[in-house]
């Protein structure tokens, strides 16, 4: 099973969502999970993972099936040897599940990110990974369902967070 994760912050609570799907080209989810948690910690520049990681771990604890790969909205690496959200998640999961980071904007020191163009968009997504080769992760993102820049499952998990 594959999973896409996202988090939405509100003043009174934080919503974490997980969309499960069976194969990279899948156009519909197998299932989804939503966790309504406490408000997120304040944002700390350079330490975004501290704000989001606890919520991702809570929603992942609800998953009943073994995961092959997890896709997060954001970066795995912020630069050479600078862990981002995805790398911290990988460590928190005892390096058991590969993590792919898909970011919509370039980070100042993006480093090992591979740009991926999808659909007719001229704006790339920036893909980073841990537990698998970044080139393999980029190919997985290219294969994801959807004719637009943002894959269907990433759009779905984003909407699920905002609408729950």
N, C-alpha and C positions, 0 to 999 in steps of 0.2 A: 504494500500500500504506500502511496505517496501522499504528502501533506503540504498544504500551503498555510502559513500562519500570518496573522496580523494583529495589531493592537490599536484600539481607539481610546483616547484619553478624554475624560469629561471631568468637570469639577468635583462631582460627587462619587464617581466610580470609574473603573477602567474595564473595558470590554476586550477580551482576547477571543479570537476565533480560529478554528482549524477546519479547513476543508480537505476532506480525504477523497482521493481519486485513484483509479487503478492503473492508468498508463499515461505517459506523457501526452499523447494526442487526444486524451479523453475530453469530450465536450460537456460532460455532466459529472457532477460529484457522486461519489458512492454514499457519502454521509457528511455531516458537519457537527461540530461541537462549539459551544459558546460558554465562556466563563465570565461572570460579572464579579469583579474583584474590587478591592479598595482603591481609592485614588492612587495614582502613580506617584513615585518619589519625584522630587523636583529635578528638572533637567540640569545635568552637570556637563559642561562642554568637555568633549573627549571621552565621556563615560556614559554615553547614551544607553548602553546595555544595562546599566544598573536600574534604569527606569522601566525597561521593557522585559527583561529576562524573567523576573518572578512571575509575570502574567503569562508568558509563553509556557513556562514550566507547569503552571497550574492547568492550562488547557490541555497540554500534552499528557498530563497524568490521567486524563479522562479517556485517552485513546486506548481501545481494547486490542487492536491488531498490531502486529509487528510493522514497523515502518522501514521502508527501503531507503527513502530520501526525504528530507524536509526542505522546503523552499521558504525563505523569509524575505519580507519586504525590507531590504536594506543591504548592508555590506557584511561579508564574512571578514574581510581584511580591509583596513583603512590605509594600508601601505605595507611595505616590506616589514614583516614581523610586528605589525601593529594590529592586534586583534580587534575586530568589530563585534557587533551583536552575534553574528553567525558563529564566529570562533568561540565566543564565550558560551553559546548554547551547546556547541559540539563538546566542549569540556564538561559542561554541566550534565550532559548525557553520557559521560564516560567514554566519549569517542566511539559510540556504538552505531550512530546513524550519520551518514554524510549530510552536510548542510550546503545548500546553494543559496547565495544571496543575490537578489535581483533589485538593483537600485535604479531609480528614474533619473537621478542627477549625478553628475561626476563629483566626487569628493576631491578636495584640493590635492591630497596625496594618494589618490586611488591606487597607485602601484599596480598590483597584479590583476586588476579587473580587465575583463575582455568586453569590448563593445559588441552588442548584438542588435542587429536591425531586424525588425519584424514587420510584416505587412508592408504597407506603402510608406511607413514612417521614415523620415530622414534623421530622426532623433534616436540614438541607440539607448538600449538598456545596458547597464553595467553589471556584469556577472562575475562573482567571486565564489570560491568554494573551498571546503575543507573536507577531507575524507574521500575525495575523488579529484581527478585532474580538472583544472579549470576549463580546459578545452572540452572535456566531456560534459561538464555542467552547462557550458554555453550551448552545446548541441542539444541538450535536453530542453533548455529554454526555447530554442528555435523550434523544436518539435511540439511544444505545448499548443493546445487548441486555441484558435482565435485568429481572425484576420487582421486585427489591429496590433498596435505596438505592445499593449499590455495583454498577456495571456488571459484567457477566460477564467481560469481558476484563481489567478491573482485578483482579477476584478471581483470575482464572487466573494472571496474572503474579505476584501476591503469593504464591499457593500454589507456583508453580514455583520462586520464590526460596527459600522456606522448606523445600521438600522436596528440593531438589537438593544 
